[in-house]
Amino acid sequence: MAKLLVGMESETMEALRRAAAEAGVPMAEIVRRALRAYLRGLPEDPWDRAFRVVGRYAGDASDVAEHHDRYLEEAYAE
């Protein structure tokens, strides 16, 4: 596990000590949990979302890249 030195105000440190004591876990675990929760709430990179769909869908057409507008027009007409 990588280590990180973090500076914080004394009031924050005391609140962290209390939270860790109440939860019965080390202060580092409280920080890890808080950081994971924060990172989950960050907006997703739109490119990551786009790349997740690549290859997930299959069809019979072999020329979709070339004629995508026509296929979209047909799909919306239905």
Z-matrix of the N, CA and C atoms (Angstrom, degrees):
N
C 1 1.447
C 2 1.528 1 108.30
N 3 1.314 2 116.29 1 134.63
C 4 1.464 3 121.42 2 177.49
C 5 1.520 4 109.39 3 -74.04
N 6 1.312 5 115.81 4 153.01
C 7 1.467 6 121.05 5 179.74
C 8 1.510 7 109.35 6 -115.13
N 9 1.342 8 114.98 7 152.44
C 10 1.450 9 122.39 8 -178.37
C 11 1.517 10 108.60 9 -142.12
N 12 1.313 11 116.70 10 133.91
C 13 1.456 12 121.80 11 176.30
C 14 1.519 13 107.24 12 -96.43
N 15 1.331 14 116.43 13 124.33
C 16 1.460 15 121.12 14 -176.18
C 17 1.521 16 109.07 15 -122.75
N 18 1.311 17 115.94 16 130.12
C 19 1.458 18 120.75 17 174.67
C 20 1.520 19 109.60 18 -95.86
N 21 1.333 20 116.54 19 144.67
C 22 1.460 21 120.17 20 178.56
C 23 1.528 22 109.76 21 -153.64
N 24 1.304 23 115.45 22 162.11
C 25 1.461 24 121.12 23 177.87
C 26 1.520 25 109.54 24 -65.47
N 27 1.316 26 116.01 25 153.04
C 28 1.467 27 120.35 26 -177.28
C 29 1.529 28 111.79 27 -62.26
N 30 1.332 29 117.30 28 -33.83
C 31 1.470 30 119.86 29 178.34
C 32 1.528 31 110.84 30 -65.67
N 33 1.311 32 115.97 31 -39.59
C 34 1.459 33 120.29 32 178.41
C 35 1.524 34 110.15 33 -66.81
N 36 1.313 35 116.17 34 -40.83
C 37 1.470 36 120.68 35 179.22
C 38 1.526 37 110.62 36 -62.28
N 39 1.321 38 117.01 37 -42.05
C 40 1.465 39 120.29 38 179.52
C 41 1.532 40 110.71 39 -65.93
N 42 1.328 41 116.91 40 -40.47
C 43 1.468 42 120.41 41 177.39
C 44 1.523 43 110.35 42 -63.79
N 45 1.322 44 116.25 43 -37.80
C 46 1.468 45 120.78 44 177.38
C 47 1.523 46 110.64 45 -64.84
N 48 1.320 47 117.13 46 -43.10
C 49 1.480 48 120.70 47 177.55
C 50 1.529 49 111.09 48 -59.51
N 51 1.331 50 115.72 49 -44.72
C 52 1.468 51 119.28 50 -179.82
C 53 1.528 52 111.16 51 -63.97
N 54 1.334 53 116.39 52 -44.18
C 55 1.467 54 120.13 53 -179.16
C 56 1.523 55 110.76 54 -62.30
N 57 1.321 56 116.59 55 -41.06
C 58 1.465 57 120.23 56 179.57
C 59 1.525 58 110.73 57 -66.50
N 60 1.315 59 116.69 58 -41.63
C 61 1.467 60 120.09 59 179.52
C 62 1.531 61 110.64 60 -63.68
N 63 1.329 62 116.30 61 -43.79
C 64 1.472 63 120.35 62 -179.85
C 65 1.528 64 111.36 63 -64.13
N 66 1.330 65 116.46 64 -37.79
C 67 1.470 66 120.71 65 -178.81
C 68 1.525 67 112.00 66 -83.22
N 69 1.332 68 117.15 67 -14.59
C 70 1.453 69 120.71 68 -179.19
C 71 1.519 70 113.35 69 70.49
N 72 1.325 71 115.78 70 31.60
C 73 1.468 72 121.51 71 179.55
C 74 1.524 73 108.72 72 -130.68
N 75 1.330 74 117.05 73 162.23
C 76 1.465 75 119.23 74 176.57
C 77 1.530 76 111.34 75 -65.32
N 78 1.326 77 115.95 76 155.83
C 79 1.466 78 120.44 77 177.60
C 80 1.525 79 110.61 78 -58.30
N 81 1.327 80 117.38 79 -36.23
C 82 1.461 81 120.57 80 -179.98
C 83 1.528 82 111.23 81 -59.78
N 84 1.335 83 117.31 82 -35.35
C 85 1.465 84 120.31 83 179.35
C 86 1.523 85 110.65 84 -67.64
N 87 1.324 86 117.18 85 -38.75
C 88 1.469 87 120.50 86 176.52
C 89 1.532 88 109.53 87 -61.39
N 90 1.323 89 116.99 88 -44.14
C 91 1.459 90 121.30 89 179.54
C 92 1.524 91 110.09 90 -63.84
N 93 1.339 92 117.88 91 -43.56
C 94 1.473 93 120.23 92 179.07
C 95 1.523 94 111.09 93 -61.24
N 96 1.306 95 117.10 94 -44.41
C 97 1.470 96 120.56 95 179.59
C 98 1.521 97 111.18 96 -62.51
N 99 1.320 98 116.16 97 -44.24
C 100 1.468 99 120.36 98 -179.44
C 101 1.522 100 110.86 99 -64.18
N 102 1.320 101 116.48 100 -41.18
C 103 1.458 102 120.36 101 -179.97
C 104 1.525 103 111.42 102 -66.70
N 105 1.334 104 117.24 103 -41.28
C 106 1.475 105 119.90 104 177.33
C 107 1.525 106 110.31 105 -61.82
N 108 1.331 107 117.14 106 -43.70
C 109 1.467 108 120.70 107 179.97
C 110 1.528 109 110.61 108 -63.49
N 111 1.309 110 116.68 109 -41.29
C 112 1.464 111 120.64 110 178.60
C 113 1.530 112 110.53 111 -63.11
N 114 1.316 113 117.03 112 -47.22
C 115 1.462 114 120.97 113 -177.02
C 116 1.525 115 111.99 114 -65.80
N 117 1.331 116 117.65 115 -33.79
C 118 1.473 117 120.44 116 176.57
C 119 1.521 118 110.94 117 -63.86
N 120 1.332 119 116.93 118 -29.28
C 121 1.463 120 120.90 119 -177.21
C 122 1.517 121 114.53 120 -84.78
N 123 1.331 122 118.05 121 -5.90
C 124 1.458 123 120.19 122 179.54
C 125 1.519 124 110.63 123 -70.94
N 126 1.329 125 116.98 124 148.28
C 127 1.460 126 118.62 125 177.89
C 128 1.523 127 111.02 126 -63.53
N 129 1.309 128 114.06 127 144.94
C 130 1.459 129 120.54 128 -178.29
C 131 1.525 130 110.22 129 -79.12
N 132 1.312 131 116.38 130 145.58
C 133 1.461 132 121.43 131 174.30
C 134 1.524 133 107.62 132 -67.97
N 135 1.336 134 118.27 133 122.61
C 136 1.467 135 120.04 134 -177.50
C 137 1.525 136 113.34 135 -57.85
N 138 1.313 137 117.47 136 -30.76
C 139 1.462 138 119.59 137 179.55
C 140 1.520 139 110.77 138 -68.50
N 141 1.337 140 117.98 139 -37.14
C 142 1.464 141 120.35 140 176.95
C 143 1.529 142 110.34 141 -60.53
N 144 1.314 143 115.72 142 -43.05
C 145 1.466 144 120.02 143 179.36
C 146 1.526 145 110.74 144 -63.45
N 147 1.318 146 116.49 145 -42.72
C 148 1.468 147 120.17 146 -179.76
C 149 1.523 148 111.53 147 -64.53
N 150 1.326 149 116.69 148 -42.54
C 151 1.470 150 119.60 149 -177.43
C 152 1.526 151 112.56 150 -69.76
N 153 1.320 152 118.37 151 -23.04
C 154 1.466 153 120.16 152 178.47
C 155 1.524 154 112.21 153 -66.55
N 156 1.325 155 118.07 154 -24.93
C 157 1.466 156 119.64 155 -179.13
C 158 1.524 157 112.49 156 -89.11
N 159 1.309 158 117.28 157 -12.44
C 160 1.468 159 120.07 158 -179.32
C 161 1.527 160 109.47 159 -60.49
N 162 1.323 161 115.66 160 124.81
C 163 1.449 162 121.54 161 177.58
C 164 1.511 163 115.33 162 81.43
N 165 1.321 164 118.19 163 1.73
C 166 1.468 165 119.85 164 -178.75
C 167 1.519 166 112.94 165 -81.43
N 168 1.296 167 116.99 166 -20.57
C 169 1.455 168 119.98 167 -175.14
C 170 1.533 169 109.24 168 -121.20
N 171 1.299 170 114.69 169 144.07
C 172 1.460 171 119.31 170 -179.17
C 173 1.523 172 108.92 171 -124.67
N 174 1.288 173 115.24 172 153.47
C 175 1.458 174 120.83 173 177.52
C 176 1.514 175 109.48 174 -150.95
N 177 1.322 176 115.36 175 176.38
C 178 1.458 177 120.57 176 -178.09
C 179 1.526 178 112.59 177 -84.51
N 180 1.325 179 117.10 178 -23.22
C 181 1.467 180 120.18 179 -175.62
C 182 1.526 181 110.53 180 -74.32
N 183 1.319 182 114.89 181 135.76
C 184 1.462 183 119.12 182 178.98
C 185 1.525 184 111.81 183 -104.74
N 186 1.338 185 116.85 184 1.60
C 187 1.459 186 120.37 185 -176.24
C 188 1.531 187 112.55 186 -120.98
N 189 1.310 188 117.38 187 28.67
C 190 1.470 189 121.37 188 -175.71
C 191 1.524 190 111.13 189 -61.25
N 192 1.322 191 117.74 190 -40.02
C 193 1.461 192 120.10 191 -179.27
C 194 1.523 193 111.18 192 -61.02
N 195 1.306 194 116.19 193 -35.82
C 196 1.460 195 120.46 194 -177.00
C 197 1.528 196 112.39 195 -82.69
N 198 1.330 197 117.05 196 -36.29
C 199 1.476 198 121.19 197 -174.48
C 200 1.531 199 112.47 198 -118.91
N 201 1.297 200 117.77 199 35.59
C 202 1.470 201 121.03 200 -176.02
C 203 1.518 202 112.95 201 -59.87
N 204 1.335 203 117.86 202 -37.66
C 205 1.468 204 119.82 203 -179.51
C 206 1.531 205 111.34 204 -61.63
N 207 1.309 206 116.45 205 -41.71
C 208 1.467 207 120.40 206 179.27
C 209 1.522 208 110.57 207 -62.83
N 210 1.334 209 116.60 208 -44.03
C 211 1.465 210 120.01 209 -179.65
C 212 1.526 211 112.01 210 -65.46
N 213 1.328 212 116.14 211 -38.51
C 214 1.468 213 119.00 212 176.52
C 215 1.521 214 111.21 213 -64.86
N 216 1.313 215 116.36 214 -43.04
C 217 1.467 216 121.17 215 178.54
C 218 1.534 217 110.11 216 -59.11
N 219 1.314 218 116.58 217 -44.23
C 220 1.464 219 120.77 218 179.42
C 221 1.527 220 111.06 219 -65.09
N 222 1.313 221 116.43 220 -40.41
C 223 1.469 222 120.11 221 -179.19
C 224 1.527 223 111.30 222 -66.19
N 225 1.341 224 117.29 223 -40.03
C 226 1.457 225 119.97 224 179.84
C 227 1.527 226 112.15 225 -73.64
N 228 1.307 227 117.10 226 -23.55
C 229 1.474 228 120.73 227 179.98
C 230 1.527 229 110.86 228 -74.19
N 231 1.309 230 117.07 229 -22.95
C 232 1.482 231 120.11 230 -176.76
C 233 1.494 232 112.46 231 -73.03
